[in-house]
Amino acid sequence: MSLNQVETLVKMLNQITANNTAYETNEAAERVANHITRFWARSMKEDLQEYVEAGGDDLSPVSEMAANIVINNMKEKTPATA
């Protein structure tokens, strides 16, 4: 994942979050996570996961919450390997 791709994903996520500021924090995070789950390609979500696990420094607090919801949902859907 290139730096430019990361910057684009972070910018997109923070913009989606900014469009949900009318909602209470938890609801906003759920709405943003739902948007990411529905409209972002799996590769984008995987890049986001990598970014968050590396610190996710440029995400707003609600964006970080939403990203963690998406990541947790991805982990739940991925079968565990023995």
Buried (B, 14 or more C-beta within 10 A) or exposed (E): EEEEEBEEBBEBBBEBBEEBEEEEEEEBBBBBBBBBBEEBEEEBBBBBBEBBEEEBEBBBEBBBBBBBBBBEBBEEEEEEEE
